[in-house]
Amino acid sequence: MAEGNISKDLKFEDLKSYQDVVDDLKRKGRKKHLIMGNGFSMAYDHKIFSYNALYDFIEKLKDPTLSKLFEVINTKNFELVMRQLDNFI
């Protein structure tokens, strides 16, 4: 598989191990970076990162445009608001 291309026939066995990736990065003189997947923020602290907590933060900003977006779409779900904005654009 060529670097940078994702094959449609990619199989689990084709995936590199963590150590293989680290070795490749060292060989290329590149830095390691950590990426957290979906759910990490909720697992870290649901009191801060839940939709309700994020919505409460937005409401405290008293920004009329942001407030109207959530009101019109009738949700506290940030992903849904972002999806609707993307569809609109």
QUIDARA-V630462 format. One record per residue. SS is DSSP state (H for helix, E for strand, L for the rest). PHI is phi in degrees with one decimal (NA if undefined). Layout:
ss-><SS | SS>
phi-><PHI | PHI>
This chain:
ss-><L | L | L | L | L | L | L | L | L | L | L | H | H | H | L | L | L | H | H | H | H | H | H | H | H | H | H | H | L | L | L | L | L | L | L | L | L | L | L | H | H | H | H | H | L | H | H | H | H | L | H | H | H | H | H | H | H | H | H | H | H | L | L | H | H | H | H | H | H | H | H | H | H | L | L | L | L | H | H | H | H | H | H | H | H | H | H | H | L>
phi-><NA | -72.4 | -63.0 | 88.5 | -105.5 | -108.3 | -75.2 | -70.0 | -100.1 | -61.3 | -116.0 | -53.5 | -63.8 | -80.0 | -70.4 | -77.5 | -75.6 | -56.9 | -63.6 | -61.0 | -65.4 | -60.0 | -61.5 | -61.6 | -63.2 | -62.4 | -60.6 | -91.0 | 69.5 | -103.3 | -84.0 | -88.2 | -133.6 | -104.5 | -117.7 | -98.0 | -87.1 | -52.4 | 94.0 | -61.7 | -62.5 | -65.5 | -67.9 | -68.7 | -163.2 | -66.6 | -70.5 | -97.1 | -105.0 | -71.4 | -58.4 | -63.5 | -65.2 | -65.3 | -64.1 | -60.2 | -61.2 | -62.5 | -61.9 | -67.4 | -69.6 | 56.1 | -88.5 | -62.1 | -68.3 | -62.9 | -59.5 | -65.0 | -56.9 | -68.1 | -66.9 | -64.6 | -80.2 | 59.1 | -155.1 | -111.7 | -84.4 | -61.9 | -63.7 | -66.1 | -62.6 | -63.6 | -64.3 | -64.5 | -65.5 | -63.5 | -62.1 | -63.5 | -64.2>
